[in-house]
Amino acid sequence: MSDTIEREITIAAPVERVWDLITQPEHVGTWFGDAGAEIDFRPGGAITLRWEEYGTIHGRIERIEPMTLFSYRWAPYKDPGGTEPVAGNSTLIEFFLAETADGTQLRVIESGFATLDATAERQAELRQGNADGWKHELGELADYAHAHV
């Protein structure tokens, strides 16, 4: 099993705009979570993401490099469980931004599935679920960016 999910999309908006869409709670809580978000925007800061269907998920910011990199660790997994992201129950999400002639290239990498405290079968299941989820979520982001430019 691969430990990493990688997705890439070009969004027809400037880097500054896409940066806001992936880091500001009023945007993240709409295109990603559908029931709101809270973000303490600093390394070590807490992230709370809410979904109508999935409930509340907690994360912790790892790195911020303005306009180029935003990363956080999150613990959305019921098995292995946990409300705070720690070793064994969380994966790392990294958003990389680059300006292109068509707008912004956004690359998302989620890693750490092999270190989850779960069987190899469950790790693969969680990875596949998130791989499918990122396809959907990045489509939502592109649509949201287009509608809110």
RAZI-V315505 format. One record per backbone hydrogen bond with DSSP energy under -0.5 kcal/mol. CO is the residue of the C=O (numbers start at 1). NH is the residue of the N-H. Records with the same first field share a line. If there is no record, write none. Layout:
CO=NH, NH
This chain:
3=112, 113
5=110
7=108
9=11, 106
11=13, 104
14=17, 18
15=19
16=20
17=21
18=22
19=23
20=23, 24
24=27, 28
25=29
27=30, 31
28=32, 33
29=36
36=50
38=48
39=41
40=42
42=45
45=61
46=40
47=59
48=38
49=57
50=35
51=55
55=51
57=49
58=75
59=47
60=73
61=44
63=71
65=68, 69
68=97
69=65
70=95
71=62, 63
72=93
73=60
74=91
84=86
86=89, 90
88=117
89=77
91=74
92=111
93=72
94=96, 109
95=70
96=107
98=105
100=103
103=100
104=11, 106
105=98, 107
106=9
107=96
108=7
109=94
110=5
111=92
112=115
113=116
116=118
119=123
120=124
121=125
122=126
123=127
124=128
125=129
126=130
127=131
128=132
129=133
130=134
131=135
132=136
133=137
134=138
135=139
136=140
137=141
138=142
139=143
140=144
141=145
142=146
143=147
144=148
146=149
